Amino acid sequence: MQAMLAQLGKLQEQAETTQREIEEAEFTGTSGGGAVVATVAGSGELKALVLKPEVVDPEEAELLADLIVAAVRDASGQVQEHADAKRAELTSGLGLGGLGLPGM
């Protein structure tokens, strides 16, 4: 029993470390062939947005907005993939896959 509690404590520490790593990581998404580049933190915060000058046309504001949304979605998708992979690493040895728990 004591060994199991120690293992659970270690797992909790690993889970906290994994969560910090996910939140601190940054992911870059692009759209429009690199015309719009968005950098998103693992926490979901938009950290940076770079627009190539040729896409900043007042008459194409709607297109630019669509490109920005696409770049942010691309980066956010990378965040989710990274988080899923990190959580899978953490839980791979626990044999919890059959429990139907999300992310495991």
ROSE-4610 file (N, C-alpha, C; in Angstrom, 1 decimal, always signed):
// ROSE-4610
residu = [M/M/M/Q/Q/Q/A/A/A/M/M/M/L/L/L/A/A/A/Q/Q/Q/L/L/L/G/G/G/K/K/K/L/L/L/Q/Q/Q/E/E/E/Q/Q/Q/A/A/A/E/E/E/T/T/T/T/T/T/Q/Q/Q/R/R/R/E/E/E/I/I/I/E/E/E/E/E/E/A/A/A/E/E/E/F/F/F/T/T/T/G/G/G/T/T/T/S/S/S/G/G/G/G/G/G/G/G/G/A/A/A/V/V/V/V/V/V/A/A/A/T/T/T/V/V/V/A/A/A/G/G/G/S/S/S/G/G/G/E/E/E/L/L/L/K/K/K/A/A/A/L/L/L/V/V/V/L/L/L/K/K/K/P/P/P/E/E/E/V/V/V/V/V/V/D/D/D/P/P/P/E/E/E/E/E/E/A/A/A/E/E/E/L/L/L/L/L/L/A/A/A/D/D/D/L/L/L/I/I/I/V/V/V/A/A/A/A/A/A/V/V/V/R/R/R/D/D/D/A/A/A/S/S/S/G/G/G/Q/Q/Q/V/V/V/Q/Q/Q/E/E/E/H/H/H/A/A/A/D/D/D/A/A/A/K/K/K/R/R/R/A/A/A/E/E/E/L/L/L/T/T/T/S/S/S/G/G/G/L/L/L/G/G/G/L/L/L/G/G/G/G/G/G/L/L/L/G/G/G/L/L/L/P/P/P/G/G/G/M/M/M]
num = [1/1/1/2/2/2/3/3/3/4/4/4/5/5/5/6/6/6/7/7/7/8/8/8/9/9/9/10/10/10/11/11/11/12/12/12/13/13/13/14/14/14/15/15/15/16/16/16/17/17/17/18/18/18/19/19/19/20/20/20/21/21/21/22/22/22/23/23/23/24/24/24/25/25/25/26/26/26/27/27/27/28/28/28/29/29/29/30/30/30/31/31/31/32/32/32/33/33/33/34/34/34/35/35/35/36/36/36/37/37/37/38/38/38/39/39/39/40/40/40/41/41/41/42/42/42/43/43/43/44/44/44/45/45/45/46/46/46/47/47/47/48/48/48/49/49/49/50/50/50/51/51/51/52/52/52/53/53/53/54/54/54/55/55/55/56/56/56/57/57/57/58/58/58/59/59/59/60/60/60/61/61/61/62/62/62/63/63/63/64/64/64/65/65/65/66/66/66/67/67/67/68/68/68/69/69/69/70/70/70/71/71/71/72/72/72/73/73/73/74/74/74/75/75/75/76/76/76/77/77/77/78/78/78/79/79/79/80/80/80/81/81/81/82/82/82/83/83/83/84/84/84/85/85/85/86/86/86/87/87/87/88/88/88/89/89/89/90/90/90/91/91/91/92/92/92/93/93/93/94/94/94/95/95/95/96/96/96/97/97/97/98/98/98/99/99/99/100/100/100/101/101/101/102/102/102/103/103/103/104/104/104]
x = [+0.8/+0.0/+0.9/+1.9/+2.8/+3.5/+3.9/+4.6/+3.6/+2.3/+1.4/+1.2/+1.1/+1.0/+2.2/+3.4/+4.6/+4.5/+4.1/+4.0/+3.0/+1.8/+0.8/+1.4/+2.2/+2.8/+3.8/+4.5/+5.5/+4.7/+3.6/+2.8/+2.2/+1.8/+1.3/+2.3/+3.5/+4.6/+4.9/+4.9/+5.2/+4.1/+2.8/+1.7/+1.8/+2.2/+2.4/+3.5/+4.6/+5.7/+5.3/+4.6/+4.1/+3.2/+2.3/+1.4/+2.2/+3.2/+4.0/+4.7/+5.3/+6.0/+5.0/+3.8/+2.8/+2.5/+2.3/+1.9/+3.0/+4.3/+5.4/+5.9/+5.5/+5.9/+5.2/+5.8/+5.2/+5.1/+4.1/+3.8/+3.5/+4.0/+3.8/+2.9/+1.9/+1.0/+1.1/+0.9/+1.0/-0.3/-0.5/-1.5/-1.1/-1.8/-1.5/-0.1/+0.4/+1.8/+2.8/+2.6/+3.5/+3.3/+2.2/+1.9/+1.5/+0.9/+0.5/+1.1/+1.7/+2.4/+1.9/+1.3/+0.8/+1.6/+2.0/+2.7/+1.8/+1.5/+0.6/+1.3/+1.1/+1.7/+0.8/+1.4/+0.7/-0.6/-0.6/-1.7/-2.8/-2.6/-3.6/-3.4/-2.5/-2.3/-1.6/-2.2/-1.6/-0.4/+0.9/+2.1/+2.6/+2.4/+2.9/+2.1/+2.0/+1.3/+2.2/+2.6/+3.4/+2.7/+2.6/+1.9/+2.9/+2.9/+3.8/+3.1/+3.9/+3.3/+2.3/+2.6/+1.7/+0.3/+0.1/-1.3/-2.1/-1.4/-2.1/-2.6/-3.7/-4.4/-5.8/-6.0/-7.3/-8.5/-8.4/-9.5/-9.7/-8.7/-8.7/-8.8/-9.4/-9.4/-10.1/-11.1/-11.8/-10.9/-10.2/-9.3/-8.2/-7.7/-6.6/-7.1/-8.3/-8.9/-9.0/-9.4/-9.5/-8.2/-7.2/-5.8/-5.3/-5.6/-5.2/-5.9/-7.2/-7.9/-7.3/-7.0/-6.4/-5.1/-4.2/-2.9/-3.0/-3.9/-4.1/-4.7/-5.6/-6.1/-5.1/-4.2/-3.1/-2.2/-1.8/-0.9/-1.7/-2.9/-3.7/-3.9/-4.0/-4.0/-2.7/-1.6/-0.3/-0.2/-0.8/-0.8/-1.5/-2.7/-3.5/-2.8/-2.2/-1.5/-0.3/+0.4/+1.5/+1.1/+0.0/-0.5/-1.0/-1.7/-2.2/-1.0/+0.1/+1.2/+1.9/+2.1/+2.7/+1.9/+0.6/-0.2/-0.2/-0.1/-0.1/+1.3/+2.4/+3.6/+3.5/+2.9/+2.8/+2.0/+0.9/+0.0/+0.3/+1.2/+1.4/+1.7/+2.4/+2.7/+1.7/+0.6/-0.4/-1.5/-1.7/-2.7/-4.1/-4.3/-5.6/-6.4/-5.8/-6.5/-7.9/-8.1/-9.5/-10.5/-10.1/-11.1/-11.9/-11.5/-12.2/-12.0/-10.9/-10.6/-10.1/-10.6/-10.1/-8.6/-8.0/-6.5/-5.6/-6.2/-5.4/-5.6]
y = [-1.2/+0.0/+1.3/+1.2/+2.4/+2.6/+1.5/+1.6/+2.3/+1.9/+2.4/+3.9/+4.3/+5.7/+6.5/+5.9/+6.6/+6.8/+5.7/+5.8/+6.8/+6.9/+7.9/+9.3/+9.5/+10.8/+11.2/+10.2/+10.4/+10.8/+10.1/+10.3/+11.7/+12.2/+13.5/+14.6/+14.4/+15.3/+15.3/+14.1/+14.1/+14.8/+14.6/+15.3/+16.8/+17.3/+18.7/+19.2/+18.5/+18.9/+18.9/+17.9/+17.8/+19.0/+19.3/+20.4/+21.7/+21.9/+23.1/+23.2/+22.0/+22.0/+22.3/+21.8/+22.1/+23.6/+24.2/+25.6/+26.5/+26.1/+26.9/+26.8/+25.7/+25.5/+26.5/+26.8/+27.7/+27.0/+27.3/+26.6/+27.7/+27.5/+28.5/+27.9/+28.6/+28.2/+29.2/+28.7/+29.6/+29.5/+30.5/+30.4/+31.3/+31.1/+32.0/+31.8/+30.5/+30.3/+31.0/+31.2/+31.9/+33.4/+33.9/+35.3/+35.8/+34.8/+35.1/+34.0/+34.5/+33.5/+33.9/+32.9/+33.1/+32.2/+32.7/+31.9/+31.9/+30.6/+30.4/+29.6/+30.1/+29.3/+28.1/+27.1/+25.9/+26.2/+27.3/+27.7/+28.2/+28.4/+29.0/+30.4/+31.1/+32.5/+32.8/+33.8/+34.2/+35.1/+34.7/+35.3/+36.3/+36.0/+36.9/+36.6/+37.7/+37.6/+38.4/+37.8/+38.4/+38.4/+39.6/+39.7/+40.2/+39.5/+40.0/+41.3/+42.3/+43.5/+43.4/+42.4/+42.2/+41.8/+41.3/+40.9/+42.0/+43.1/+44.2/+45.2/+44.8/+45.6/+46.0/+47.3/+47.7/+47.1/+46.9/+46.3/+44.8/+44.2/+42.7/+42.4/+43.3/+43.1/+41.8/+41.4/+40.1/+38.9/+38.9/+37.9/+37.8/+39.0/+39.0/+38.4/+38.8/+38.2/+36.7/+36.2/+34.7/+34.1/+34.7/+34.2/+34.1/+35.2/+35.2/+34.1/+34.0/+32.9/+31.5/+31.3/+30.0/+29.8/+30.8/+30.6/+30.3/+31.0/+30.8/+29.4/+29.0/+27.6/+26.5/+26.8/+25.9/+25.7/+26.8/+26.8/+26.1/+26.5/+25.9/+24.4/+23.9/+22.5/+21.8/+22.5/+21.9/+21.8/+22.8/+22.8/+21.5/+21.3/+20.2/+18.8/+18.7/+17.5/+17.3/+18.3/+18.2/+17.8/+18.4/+18.1/+16.7/+16.2/+14.8/+13.9/+14.2/+13.3/+13.2/+14.4/+14.4/+13.7/+13.8/+13.1/+11.6/+11.2/+9.8/+9.2/+10.0/+9.5/+9.3/+10.2/+10.1/+8.9/+8.6/+7.5/+6.2/+6.1/+4.9/+3.6/+3.7/+2.6/+2.2/+3.0/+2.7/+1.7/+1.4/+0.5/+1.0/+2.3/+3.0/+3.1/+2.7/+2.9/+2.3/+1.2/+0.6/+1.3/+2.3/+3.0/+4.1/+4.4/+5.4/+6.8/+7.1/+8.4/+9.3/+10.5/+11.4/+11.7/+11.7/+11.9/+10.8/+9.6/+8.5/+7.3]
z = [+0.0/+0.0/+0.0/+0.8/+0.9/-0.4/-1.1/-2.4/-3.4/-3.3/-4.3/-4.0/-2.7/-2.4/-2.9/-2.7/-3.2/-4.7/-5.4/-6.9/-7.3/-6.6/-6.9/-6.7/-5.6/-5.4/-6.5/-6.9/-8.0/-9.3/-9.5/-10.7/-10.7/-9.5/-9.4/-9.7/-9.2/-9.5/-11.0/-11.6/-13.1/-13.8/-13.4/-14.0/-13.9/-12.8/-12.6/-13.5/-13.5/-14.4/-15.9/-16.3/-17.6/-18.0/-17.1/-17.3/-17.4/-16.6/-16.7/-18.1/-18.5/-19.8/-20.9/-20.8/-21.9/-21.9/-20.8/-20.7/-21.1/-20.9/-21.2/-22.7/-23.3/-24.7/-25.6/-26.7/-27.7/-29.1/-29.8/-31.1/-32.1/-33.3/-34.4/-35.5/-35.8/-36.9/-38.0/-39.2/-40.4/-41.2/-42.1/-43.1/-44.2/-45.4/-46.5/-47.0/-46.9/-47.4/-46.6/-45.3/-44.4/-44.4/-45.0/-44.9/-43.6/-42.8/-41.4/-40.6/-39.5/-38.6/-37.2/-36.5/-35.1/-34.2/-33.0/-32.0/-30.8/-30.4/-29.2/-28.2/-26.9/-25.8/-25.5/-24.9/-24.5/-23.7/-23.0/-22.2/-23.0/-24.3/-25.3/-25.5/-24.8/-25.0/-26.3/-27.1/-28.3/-27.9/-28.3/-27.9/-28.9/-30.2/-31.3/-32.5/-33.3/-34.6/-35.6/-36.7/-37.7/-39.0/-39.6/-40.9/-42.0/-43.1/-44.2/-44.7/-45.1/-45.6/-46.8/-47.6/-48.8/-48.5/-47.2/-46.9/-46.1/-45.9/-45.2/-46.2/-46.8/-47.8/-47.2/-47.0/-46.4/-47.1/-48.4/-49.2/-49.0/-48.3/-48.1/-46.6/-45.9/-44.4/-44.0/-44.7/-44.4/-44.6/-45.7/-46.0/-45.0/-44.6/-43.6/-42.3/-41.9/-40.6/-40.7/-41.9/-42.1/-42.0/-42.5/-42.5/-41.0/-40.3/-38.9/-38.1/-38.3/-37.6/-37.9/-39.2/-39.6/-39.0/-38.9/-38.3/-36.8/-36.1/-34.7/-34.5/-35.3/-35.2/-35.4/-36.4/-36.7/-35.5/-34.9/-33.7/-32.5/-32.3/-31.2/-31.4/-32.7/-32.9/-32.5/-32.8/-32.4/-30.9/-30.2/-28.7/-28.2/-28.8/-28.4/-28.7/-29.8/-30.2/-29.2/-28.9/-28.0/-26.6/-26.1/-24.8/-24.7/-25.8/-25.8/-25.8/-26.6/-26.6/-25.2/-24.6/-23.3/-22.3/-22.3/-21.3/-21.6/-22.9/-23.2/-22.7/-22.8/-22.3/-20.8/-20.1/-18.7/-18.2/-18.9/-18.5/-19.2/-20.1/-20.9/-20.1/-19.0/-18.1/-17.1/-17.0/-16.0/-16.3/-17.5/-17.9/-17.7/-17.9/-17.7/-19.0/-20.1/-21.4/-21.5/-20.8/-20.9/-20.1/-19.3/-18.4/-19.1/-20.3/-21.1/-20.6/-19.9/-19.4/-20.5/-20.6/-21.7/-21.6/-22.7/-22.8/-22.4/-22.2/-21.7/-22.6]
